[in-house]
Amino acid sequence: MKFSYSLIKKLSTRIPAKGKLAEKFNFHAFETEDAGGDTLEIAIPANRYSDASSHWGIAKIAAAVFNGSVKNPWKGKSPKVEIKNNKPIIKILAKKECRRYSGRYFEISRIGDSPEWMKGVLRSCGLRPINAVVDIMNYVMLETGQPLHAFDANLVAEEISVRLARPGEEILTIDGGSQKLNESDLVIADVKGPLAIAGVKGGKRAEVSPATRRIIVEAANFDSAGIYKTSRRLNLFTDASARFSHGLSPTLVDSGMGRATELLKEICKAKVGEINEAGFIKEPKRVLKFDINRFNLLAGLEMKDKTAVDYLKRIGFKISGSAGRRFVEVPPERTDISIFEDLVEEIVNLYGYEKLPANPPRVPLIPVRNEASVLLKEKVREIMRGFGLSEIYNYSFVSRKELVEYAEPKWWGAVSLLNPISADFQYLRPSLALHLMRNVKDNLRFYDSVRIFEIGKTFVDKNNEFEENLMLGVAIGLKQNLPAGKPENPIFELKGLINELLQQLGLTECFLRDLDWDLRFLNQDNSLRIEADHQVLGYVGLPKNSNGIAIAEIYLEKLFQLIEGEKEYEPISKYPSIMRDISLLVRKDLRVNQILEEMQRAAPKLLDDVDLVDFYEDPNLKEGRKSLTFRLVFQADDRTLTDGEVGQEMEKIISALTEQFEVEVR
């Protein structure tokens, strides 16, 4: 923000040369740069616009830094009313959006140019001089921080109302631009329509011109969020909108109107009319306790109470009480001060951060150790990349549209955000599958196959308790309309991939069973749940309405616990194993995992391993049947098995399979 060095020097004593002022401000106040000529460029923090976006505010800070005094440009006296019965009629219809509105009537015999000293200040701050009335409005804003606007009273029809714009309303602004307003825009209006976009820009209809002889000057306080939204939506950025958007104290209305009245009388020889005000409620005083011992503990200093109090007095705080029990009254324009730590910051700013003692922090040192969950994620990434899969990263948010494609948000247990930035990010994702399916569909337009995985968090609301899970999501997509060859089913590849992943991670006892899980986005007949140690680790299956796509999700935290439990030493048996192959004719709808589980139940002691080694379907077989060949491995830890013992185990297995599934041994 641009400031005039000459005006700062006029308002405060003991101000050094321009370069020295900039240097000191960089250490004790704000970032400041010499912009050449009479101009200083000062970076005002967002929470300091109320007190520091004015030359009066900067002059007070400069006086505190250089231990000088400051001159108040406004004398603070109410002027004598010279014209009566011309009080503006003011109504605030949007009370939430406008907290205070003040209007005063003036009569001017002639509008000429403003004096050269005022023009110089305006030019230093990047504003163009226009005429005496407009220049005074801009100058007072620069001097006090309160934006003002003047209307030609002859062009204002009846009363002034502060209201929200009506649907379809338009306004021609003073720069000649036409703006379409909506119901969220605040306007200053009369019975004919909008006179100005509140806090942003004045309108052309009641603009002050050289022919103007009667004016109404307004000073108001508006809701910062509303002004910011209107300014952004209309792409109109002015000095007034910048100040209102960051929030101003309602007390600035008094100093702005008072100073404008003085200058209009002095420069334009204006006759002062009556003032009317609406919506002002006097704000309560803000008083904070100050304890020097608490200050020194926080700042790491050994400052005396008198020194700290002197710093606070320099920047306009009123102090009462005695040492050890101080009370600090915050100036009304200091909207950024609300807690004890804010007072500490003010004192340290003036004291100098470069003077603070450099003490290293005293904290307990924790020995370096490996984070097991991090190592697991890296191991999973390494294995998946080895399988030829690409890792992806998606947003942690999903839209309602993505959820309801498969089920209502309530079924998902989706967690809704209170203030989403857009409809596409309304919910936290309850599953990685939603984005993975979309990723595969998008990429299958360009590739014949897509193999991807993601490691990330999911969020679910279970009976008003939020559950956060670390998940591994895997998706494989194969294009189905290739010119030659039978379409492949990606579920077989994904099942093998998941099984091999778990094996490489060290989880040897895992099973793929019938889904038996209410996952509405999956085809239940072509999906399985992943189990180990009587725990459900995840699922693998085919999504509904997603031809050629298979998807899987695994709870990594559950997997980590099981892998840790599996890390135990078991010696290899020193006795030889015996293998037997068996071919079975079974129903086509019978799953392989059902047969494997039945074999394990029939011979739990000696059956060490079972593998499917051949799969065969042919029209020559019995209708509705398929042929499966398994290799069974028998082994004992304490002896060498005989053919008779293995034969007995085989008979148990065949009997169990025949009884359970009506299989035929080939």
N, C-alpha and C positions, 0 to 999 in steps of 0.2 A: 504494500500500500504506500502511495506517495504522500510525503509530508513536506511542508515548507520550513526550511531551517530558520529563516528570518522570523516567521510567526512563532516558532517554538522559543526562540531567543527573546521575543517580545513578551511572551507570557511567563517566562521563568528567569530568575537571576542566576548568576554564576555559571552561565552556559559557556563552555570553552569553544574553541574553533571547531568547524564542522567535522574535520577528520578525527579530532580527539573525541567528539561526542559520539561518532559512529563506533569508534574503538571501545569506549566505555560501555555503550549499550550492548555491544556484542558479548561482553563479559557479565553484565549485571542486569540486562533486561531482555531484549529481543535481537534477532539477527538484523543487522543494519548495514546498509551499503550506501556509499556516496554516489548518487546518480548524476552528478554534474550540476552546475549552476546552483540554484537555490534548493534543489530537490534531494531529499533523503528517501531511500527505499527501505521501509521497515516491515519485516514479516510479523504480522499480528497473529498470535495463536487463535484458534477457532473459539476458545472460551473467554477471550479477552476483548471481544469487539465492543462490549457494553461500556468499558471504561477506557480502552486504549485505542479505539479507532478514530479518536479526535485529537486535535492539537492540544486541547486543554488536558486530556488524559496523558499524552506524551510529555507535556510540560511538567505535570505533577511527578511523573516517574523520573524525569531529568533532574528536577529539584531534589528528589530523594537521593539519587545517585551522587550528585555533586554537593549535597547538603546545602542547597539554596532555598529560596522561597518562590512561591508561585502567585501570579496575579490572576484573579478570577475575572474573565472578560465580561461576565454578566453581573451587574450590580445587585441583582436580586430584589429590586424594588418594583412594585406594581405601578405601571404608569397611570397617569390621570386620564380618565375616560373623557374624551372631548366630543364624541358623537354618541348620542343615546338613541334607543328605540330601533337599533339596527343589528341586534344580536342575532347571529346565525341560528337557524333552527336545525338541531342535530339529533339524529336517532341512530342508535346502534342496534341493528336487527340480528347481526351475527356476533353474539356476545363472546362466544368461545374463540372466534378468530380475531376479535378486536377487543383488547382490554381497556383501552383508553383512547378517546378522541377529543381533541381540543380545536376550536375554530374561533378566529378573531377577525372582526371587520375593520377595514382601513379605507380612508379616502386620500387620494394622491392628486395633486394638481397637474403634475407632469412626470412622466417616466423618462429619465435620461440615462446616461451611462454611469456606471459605478466608478468610484475613485481608482486611481492607478495602483495604490497599495493593495486594494482588494483584487484587482485584475491580476497583479503579480502573484498573489497567493494561489488564485484559481489556476493560473497557467503552470505554476510549480507542481500542482497536484494533478495535472492532466485534464483540467476542465476548461472549456471555452467560454469566455465572457460573452454575455448576450445583451442584457439590459440591467438596470439597477435592481429591479425587483427580483428577477430570476437569479442574478448574481448574489444578492443577499441571502436568498434561500440556500444556495449551494455553499456560500461561505459559512453560514451558521452551521450547516451540517458538518463541514470540515472542522470548525472550531469547537463545537460542543458534542458532536457525534449523533445528534438527533436530525434525521431527515425531515424536511419540510416541503410543502408545496403551496403555491398560490393560484387561486382561481379568479377569473374575472367575474365579480359579483353580479354584473349585469347579465351574464350568460348562464347563471345558475338559477334554475326554475324552482322557486319555493324552497322546500327543505333539503338538507343534505342527509342522506342515509348511508350507513355502512352495512352492506348486505352481500350475500353470495350472488354470483351472476345467475341469470335465468337461462334456460336452454335456448340456444340459438342466438344469444346476444353477441353483438360485435362492437368494437370500439376502434376509432381512428386515433392513434397515439400522436404525441407532439412531433415525433420524427416523421410523420406521414405514413406509417405502417398500419395496416388493418389487421386486427387480432380477433380471432374467434374464441369466445370464452365458453367455459362449461360450468357446471354447478359447483365445482370445488374452488373456483377462483373468487377471491374477495374483491369487491369493487366499491368505489365511492361514487354514489349516484344521486341524481335528483329525480323529479317525476318524469322527465323525458328519457332517462336512461343513464348509462355509466358516464361519469366525468373523468375517472382515472382508474387504473388497475392498482389497487391498494398496495403500497409498499414497493411498487415496481416502476410504473411510469404513468405520467399524466396524460390526459386526453386532449385532443385538438379542439374540441367544442368550446371549452371554457378556458382556453389558453390566454395567458396575459400577453398583450400586445402594446405597442407604443400609444395606442388610442385608449387603453384601459385607464379608468379613473377611480374605480371602486374595486377593491380586492378582498378576498377572504383567504386568510393564511391558515393552513391546517398543520397540526403536529399530532401524531398518533403513535400508539404502540400496538403492533400486530403480532399474531402467533407466528413464530419463526418457521415452523414446519410448513405451514400453509403458503407463506411467501416463497419459500425455497421451491416447493412443488410447482407453483405457478410460474416462477421464473425459469425453471428447467423446462417445463412443458412448452412454454411460449418461446423459449430460446432468447429471452430478454434479460440481460445482465447489466444492472446499473449500480452506481455507488450506493443508492438507497437500498436496493434489494440485497446487496452483499451484507449491509449492516443489519437489516431486519432478519435475514435468513439465519444469522448467527445468534440472534437474541439480544434485545436491548432492555435496559431497566425502564419501567414506566416513569420514573422520576426525571428522566432526560427530557420529557415533554415540557416541563416547566422551564428548564434552562434554555431549550431551543426556542420556545415561543417568546420568552422574556428577552433573549438576545436579539431575535428578529425584530421585535417591537422597537428596541432601542435603535437599531441600525436603520429601520424604515423612517423613524422620526429624524434621525441625524442626517441621513443621506438624501431621502426622498421628501423630507418635510411632511411626512404623512400625519394625518389626523387619526388618532386612535379611537376605535369604536369598542363596543362591548365584546366580551369574550364569553363563549358558551362551551361547556364541557360535559361529556357523557362517559359513563362507564368506569370512572376512576375510583378504585378502592385503595385506601392507604395501606401499604404493605407493612407488616410488623417488623420491628427491629430484629436484626440478627446479632446475637451476642454469644461469643465463644469464650470458654475458659482457657487461660494460658498459664502454664506451669513451667518455670525456667528449668527445673530439674528434668522434667520429661523432654523438654526441648534439647538439652545438652545430651541426654541419653540417645535421642534419635539422630541428632546432627553430628555426634562425636566431638563436641566442643566443650569448652569450659567458660562459656560466655556469662557475663554478669547480667542480672535481671535489668538493671538500668540501661545497659547497652541494647538489649533486645527490645525493650519498650521504646527506646529512642528510634530504632529502625522502623517499628510499626507506626509511630507517630509521623515519621517523615512521609509515609505513603498514605496518610489520611485516615488511619484508624484512631478511634477515640478509646482511651484507656482509663479504666477505673479500678479501684481496689488497691491493695498494698502488695508488696513483694511476697510471693508465695501464694497469693490469691488474687490474680489479675483477671479482669473481665475486659474483653476486646469487642467493641461495637464496630461492625463491618459497614463501610460506606454503602449506600443503596445501589450505586452503579457497579459495585464489585460482585456481580452475579456468580463469579467463579469461586468465591470463598464460602465454604460450608462446613469444613472440619478443621480440627487442630493442625493436621499436617499441612493444610494450605497456609496457615500462618508461619509454620516452620520454613516452607519454601520461600515465602516473601522475605523473611529475615536473611536466609542464606543467600538469596539473590543479591541483596545489597552488601552483605558481608564479603561475598566472592567465593565461588565454588573452588577456585584455584587455591584458596587458603585452607580448605578443609584438610585435615590430616589424612595421609594415605596409610591406613591400617589394613593389613591383610585380614580377610575373614577367618574366624576361628570355627572350624567345623570338624566333626569326626571324619576320619578317612576310612573308607570302606574298601576292603581288598577287592581286587579285580576278579571277576568271575564270569563265566559264560552264562548267558541267558538261554535256558533250554528251549523255550518257545521260539526264540529268534533262530536258533540253530535248526529247529525242526522246519521252520518256514524256508530257510535257505536250502536244506536238504530236499524238501519237496520241489522247490524251484529247479534245483539241479537235475532231479530225476525227470521232471516234466519236460524240461528243455532237451534232455537226452532222448525222450520219446518223440521229439520233433514238434512239440507244441509251443506256441508263442504266448508269452504272458501279456495280459492287457490290464488296463486300469480304467475303471468306470467311476462315475459320480456315486456318492452314497445316497442320492435322492432319486425318487421315481415320481411319476405323475399318477393321478387317479386313473387316467386313461389306460396306462400300462397295467395297473392292478386289475381293473374290472374286465380286461380282456379275458381273464381266466377266473376271477372270483372277486367278490366284494372286498374292500379294504378291511372290513371287520373280520372276515374269515382269515385273512392273512395275519391279522393282529398288527396291522401297519400303524406306525407312530406318526401322527400328523404334526407338522410344524405350526407354531402359533402365528408366525409372520413369514411365510415363504416368499422368496424373492420373485417367484413366478409360479404359474400353474404346473410347469414341468418339474418343479422341485418341491411339491407339496408334502411328500411323505419321505421318511427315512426308509431305505430299502429293507424289506423283510426277507429277501432272498437274492442271491447272486444270479439266479437263473433268468430273471426278467431281462437284465441287460445282456447277458450272454446269448440268449436266444435272438435278441435284436442284432447283436454283433455278427452272429453267424449268418442271419438272413441278409444283412447288408453286404457282407463280403462274398456270399455265394453268387452275387450278381457278376463278380469279376473273376472268381476262381472256381475250379472244379471241386475243391475240398478246402475245408477250414478246420483247423485244430487249435483251440485256444484254452487258456486257463487263467483264473484270477484268484488271488488270495486277498480277502477283505472281510470287513465286519458287516454283520446284519443286525437289525434291530427289531424286536418284537415286543408288543404289549400283551402280557399275560396277566389278566385279572388286575389291571392297573399297576402291574409291576413290570418295569422295563428290563428286558433281557438282551444282552449284547453278546454275540457269538462270533468267534473267528472261524471263517469258513474257507474251504477250498472248493471252487467251482470249476468244472471241466465241461467243455462242449465240443462236439465233433459234428460237422455238417458235410454231407456228400451230395453233390448235384445229382438229381434223379433223371433228368431229361437228356442224358448224353446220347449221341447218335448211335452208338453201338454198345452192346454188352448189357447184361442184366443189372438193374439198379441194386446197389449194395445197401445193406442195413447197417448203419453206424453203431447200433447198440452192441453188436458182437465185438467190434474193435474197442469200444469204450469199456465193456465189461472186462476184457482181457487187460486193458491198460490199468484199470483200477485195481484189479487183482495183483498185477505185477508191482504197482506202486506200493501197496500194503506189504507185499513180500519184501521188497527192498528196504522198506522202513523198519522191518523187523517184526511185523505182525503176522505170525504164521497161521494162527487159528482165526480165520474170518470166513463168513458165509454170505452168499447171496440168496435171500429167501423171497417168497411171494411178498409183494409190497405191503398189503394189509395196513395201509396208512392213508389217511384222507389228504392226499395231495391232488387237488382238483385240476391243476394245470397239466397233470401227467395222464397218459393212456395207461390205465390200471393193469390191463392184460399184458402189456409189454414193458413193465417196470418192476424193479426189485429193490428191496431195502438191504442195506449193508449192515451186517451184525458181527459182533465179536464180544465174547465173554458176556453174553446176554444183554448187550447194550446196542442200541441202534446208532450206528456211526453216520448214516446218511442214506442216500438213494442213488440209483442209476436207472434211467428210463427214457421213454420217448414222449416229448411234449405233445399235447393235443394240437391239431391243425398245423403241425410243423413237420412236413414231409421231409425226410432225409436228415433230421437233426436228432442227436442223442445228447442227453445232459446228465450230469452227476454233481452232487454236493456232498461234502464230508465235513463233519464237525472236527476241526483240527485240535481243539482243546481236549475233547474226549479221546481222540486218537493219540495225543501226546501221553495222556495218563496210562493208556493201555500199553503203549510202546515201552514206557518206563517200567511197567510191571513185567514185561517180557524179557527184560535185560537180566537174564540169569544163566548160569553155566549148566549145561547138560551134556555129559560125556556121550560120545558116539558108541553105539553098541559094538562090542567086539565079535559078536556072532553074526554069521551070514544071514541074508534075507532070502526069501523065496517069492518069486513072482508067478502069478497066474493071470491069464487073460480070459475074459468071459464076454461073449456076444449075446445081446438080448434083443428080442423083438418086442417093442413097446408102442403104446399109443402115441400118435403124433403130438398131442397136446401135453404130454408128460414132460416136466422140466427135468433137466439133468441134475440140478441141485437136490431135487426130491429123492432121486435114486441114490446119490452120494450120501445123503444124510441117513437113509434107511440102511445102507451098507455099514456105516459107522456104528449105528445102533445095534445091528445084528452081531457084529464081531468087534466089540470095543477094545478088547485086551491085546489081540495079536495083529489086527489090521493096522498097519503103519501108514499106508498112503494109498490113494486111489486116483487114477487119472483117466480121462476120456481120451482114447487114442484113435477112435474111428467113428465117423458118423455117416450113415448111408440111407438115402431115400430113393425108391425106385418103383415104377408102376407094377413091376413083377412081384413086389412084396404084397402081403395082405393089405386090403383096403384100410386106410386110416392107421397104418403102422409105419414105424421107422426102425432102423437097426442101429444099435449103439454098442461099441466095443470098449470095455474098460480094462485097465491094467491094475491089478491089485498086488500090493506089496505086503508080505507078512514078515514079522520079525519079533523076536523076544530079546529081552535084555539079559536073561540069566541062562539061556541055553540055545542050542541049535535046534530048530524046529524040524520035525519029521514030516514026510509026505502025508502020513495019516492024520496028523494034527491039522495040517493045512487043509486036507480034504474035508475034515469035519467042519472047519470054519467056513469053507465054501458052501457046504450043504446048508448051514444056518443062513447064510446070505441069500442063497437061491430060494430057500423056503420062505424067507421074509419078503423077498421081492415078489414072489408068485402070489403070496397071500395078500400083500398090500396093493400091488399094481397089476396083477394078472399078466405078468411078463412071460415070454416064451424064451427058453434058452436054445440058441441055435447050435 
